[in-house]
Amino acid sequence: MLSLKGSVRKHLIALVGFGTVAQGLCKILLEKRDLLKRDHQFEFEIVAVSTRSRGTMFHPAGLSLSYLNYLAQNKVPFVENLKEWDAEDMIRESNATVVIELAHSNMQDAEPAITHCRTAFKTGKHIICGNKGPAAVAYSQLKALAKKRGCAFLNEATVLSGTPTLGFYKNSLRGNPISRVRGILNGATNFILSEMEAGSSYDEAIQQAEKRGYLEAEKHADVEGVDAQAKLAILANELFDLTLELQDIKRVGISALTQVHIEAARRAGKRWKLVATLSNEGDNIVAHVEPEELDLSDPLAHVTGSMNAITFSTDHLGDVTITGPGAGGEETGYAVLSDLLTLNTGVYS
């Protein structure tokens, strides 16, 4: 456990990426600035933003949140406070104290995000990730480097977006060991299966998911279970202190499911869901992502549309299920804010 109690509470933030999550975060910070200072003693400035398409902005005293929100609503190039820096330069050279990593997730080697994290730790900067890659691919190494440098490595936004998952386990379930987690960790596939149950074909449901912006740019990451597989690896790392490689997690997607499967399940009083399961019982570790026919008595069977859910099997409370949105710029931005507030307490693990 690391502690920064008594240290300065003003955080200087650098954003890697300025997509929907960063924009959602900026919107929340602009609207809640006074509340965050009054109720949480949380003060901040966003001093730098780096993007591949619009360049890098930096001002040591802070960039205007109003201007950042204007940029979020108008896809125009950055024209003020420009620096000839890429993201790695920005991390190394800026006066930021915390870097929020929101670049595109790469599940092969998690680059360039892993390099961003390592650069931050080497320069004494904390990392908050909304990018799944680093925690899914190199959690143990990055956690060790962060600890060595006295830095935080926080990942709340990587599992269920704004729905509290890691924080819920670490805070609300303290002293209550868990033996298993099961969850619907991908909102796009849950939406597709819900649409199919309502009568759409697989292709029609895919089109609807694309139209609503639920699918990743590489949609196979959703429909073949890669996204849920990465999230399960993060849960293994964070909840059970296990070092699971992605290839250690069995993965089957939903692309083989047809209306025949959906209708047969309906007649049997069941419902198809893409379920991620992780259990840790001594030397017996089970980790897989695959479609399952769930009885309607299962709480996960009633999670519809793009919603996500996770069930913790606990020692003292039995099964505890939480449900909430698994995607969205403002929702994921809130998860990043929750990590900022954790950092602000000066106590994190």
N, C-alpha and C positions, 0 to 999 in steps of 0.2 A: 504494500500500500504506500502510495506517495502522498505527501501532504505539502501544500503551499500556504497554509494558514498564516495570516499576518502579512502576506505579500500584497502588492498593489492590485486592486481589483479592476483596473481599466485594461481592456483587452484590445490589442491592435490586430485587426483581422485582414488576412489576404485570401482572396478567392481564386482558386484555380478552376476556371470555367464560369460562364455566365449564361447558362441555360435556364430552364424553367425552375429548377430547384434553387439556384442562386437568386433568381429574381423573386421567387416566393419568400425566401429568407429576407431579402432586402425590404420587401413589402411589410413583413411582420415587424422587422426592426424599426422601420419608420413609424409604423402605427403604435408600437408598444414601447417606444424608447423611455418615456416618462415612467410608465408602470414598471419596467424592468429595473430602472434605477431606484424607484421608491420601494418596491416590494422585495427585490432580490439584490440590491446593492450592486447591480451589474451595469458597468459603464463600458463603452466600446467606441471604436472608430474603425471603419473599413478603410484601410490605407492603400490597398492595391487590389487590382483585378486583372487577371491575365486570361486571354482567349486566343485560340488559333486563328480566328477569322477577323477579329476586330482590334487586335493589338493588346497592349498592356498599359494600364493607367496606374500611376503611383503619386501619392502626396503624403509625406510623413505625418502631417497633422490630421489627415483624414479626408476622404472624398465625400462630396455631398450625397446624402441618401436620396434626396429629392431628385438630383440629377441622375443617379443610378436607376431610380424608378422610371424616369423619363426614358432612359436608354432601354429599359426592359420593355417598354411599350412601343418603342420605335427602333426598328432594326437598322440602325445607322452606325457607321464606324465611330470609334472613339476619337475625339478631337482635342480633348483637354488633358493636361498632365501626362502626356505620353512619354513612355520610356522604350528604348530599343532593347527590351528584355523578352526572353521567352519565359515560360513558367518557372523553370529551374533557376534562371537568373533572378527572377522576382523573389523567389523563396530565399535565395542566398543573400541578396543585396538589400532587400527592404527591411524596414524596422518592425515588421509584423512579429507578434508574439504567438499567434496561432494561425495555422494554414488550414483552410477548408477545402478538401480535395473533392471536386465535383466533375472531374473529367469523365470521358466515356469509359465504361467498364470493358476491360479486355480480360477474358477468362483463360487465355493461353499463358501469358507471362505477367499480366497485370501492369504492363508498361504503357505509358510513361509514369503511371501513378505511383508504382513502387519507388522509382527514382525520386519522385517528388517527396514521398514520405521520408526516405533515407536522408535526403538533403535537408529537410526540415529538422529532423532529429539531430543531425550533425551540427546544425547551427543553433540548437537549443530551442526550437520552435515546436509547439504542440501541433498535433494533427487531429482533425475531425474529418471523418470520411462519410460521404454520401455515395461514394464509388465502391462497389462490392469487391472489385478486383484485389486490392491489397490484403484485406482481411480473409478473403477466400483462398488466396494462393500462397501468401507468405505471412500469416498471422504471427506465428511463434517467433520468427526472426525479427519482425518489426516490433513486436511487443518487447522483446529482449533489448533491442536497440533503444526504444523509447525509455525503458526503465533505466538503462545505463546512463542516459543523458538527462534523466529527471523530467521527462516529457510525458504528456498524455497521448494515448492512441485510442480514440473513441469512435464507435461505429453504430450508434443507435439507428441511424437512417438507412442502414443497409439491409435490414431484414423485412420489416413490415411498414416501411415509410414512417408516417407520423404516429402509427399505433404503437404505444410503448411496449416493447418486448424485452430487450436486454435490461432496461431500467426497471421494468416490472419484476423480472426475475431477481435482480440484484437488491432491490429495495423491498418490494411487497412480499417476496417469498423468502426473505432471509430466515435462516434457521429451519427451513422446511425443505429437506433434500428432495430432488426430483429424480425419477428413474427413467422418464421417457418424455419426449415432446413429439406431438403430431400436429401438422398444420397444413393449411392451404396458404402457400407462400407466394403464389403468383396470381395477380388479379386478372391478367389477360386470359389465361387458360380457364379460370373460373367463370369469366364472362362468356367465353366461347361455349363451354359446356352448358351454361344456363340458357344460352340462346338455342342450342341444339335441343335441349329439353322442351323449349317453347315451340319447336317445330322447324327451326332453320337447319339447313344442311351444314356440314363442316365448313365448306367453302364460303357459304353465305355468312356464317358466324365469324369467320376470319375477316371478311370484308367489313363487317360491322365493328369489329375490334380495331381494325386499322383506321376506320373513319373516326372513331372516338379517341384515337391516340393512345390506346392501351398497349399496343405491341411495340417491342424494341425495334430499332432500325433493322437488325438481323432477327426476323421474327422466329427463326428456328430456336433461338435462345429461350423463348417463351414456350412454344408448343412442344419442343422436344425435352423440356424440363431442365435445361442448363441453368436458367436463372434460379429456379428452386433448389437445384443441386448446390449452387454457390452459396445460397442463403443457409442451407443446412450445414455446410462446412463452417460457416461463421458461427452458427449456433453451437456446433460441436466444440469449437475453439473457446467461445465465450462462456458457455454454460458448464461444460464438462472438462475443460482444459485438455481436450483431445487435439492431437495434430492429425487431422484427416486430409489427405490429398483428395482432389476432386474425383480422381479415378477410383478412390476407395468407396465412393458412394454409387450404388447401383442406380441407374437412371433409365426410365422409360417415359416417353412423352405421350401426348394424346392424339397424335396424327393418325393412328390406326383406328380410332373410335369412329363408328358410323351411327346413323339413326337406328340401325338394327340393334346395336348394343344399348343405346339410350332407351329404346322402347322396351327391350327385354328387361332391363333394370326397373323401369317404371312398373311393368306388370308384376314384378317380384316385390314391389314395395321398397325399392332401393334407388340410389342416385349415384351417378359417376362423379368422382372428384379426383383431381390430381393431388395426391397426399404425400407430403414429406414426413418421414418417420425417423427418429433418432432415439435409441435407447442405450443405456450404459449400465450393465449389470455385471460387475466384476470384469472378467476377461471377455465377456460376451457383448460385443458392440454391434448393433444393428443400425445401418444407415442406408436408406433408399428413398427414391422419389419414383412413384409410379401411380397410374390410374387405379382407383379402388372403387368397388361397388359398396357404398355405405348404407347401412340400415338407417331408416328415417329417425331412429332413436338416437343416432350419433349427432352431437351438436354441429359437427363439421358439415353434415348433410344439408343443413339449413342456411349455410353461408352462400348467398347467391350474388349474381352480377359480378362486379369487379372487387367485391369485398374480400378481405383476407381474414384468417383466424389462426390461432395456435392454442393447443391444449397442453398444459403442463400436468403430468401425472406426479402428484406430490405425496410425501410421506404422511402428512397430517390432515390435509384437506381433500384428498382424493384428486379427481380431475378438475382443473380450473381452466376455463376457456375464455380468452379475450378475442374480440372481433373489432375490426375497424378498417379504414381505408388503407390499401397497400400501394397506392400511387398518388401522384398529383404534386405539382410544384409547391404549393403552399403547405400541403400536408407533410411533404418530405422536408421542406424548409423548417417546419416546426420541430421535427426530430433533430435537425442540426442545432436549432436553438436549445433544445433540451440538453444536448451535449455541451454547448457553451455554458449553460447554467451549472451543469455538473463540474465543469472546469472551474467555474467561478467559486465553487465551494472550497476549492483547494484540496479536496479529497477525492481521489479516484483510484481505481485499480486497473 
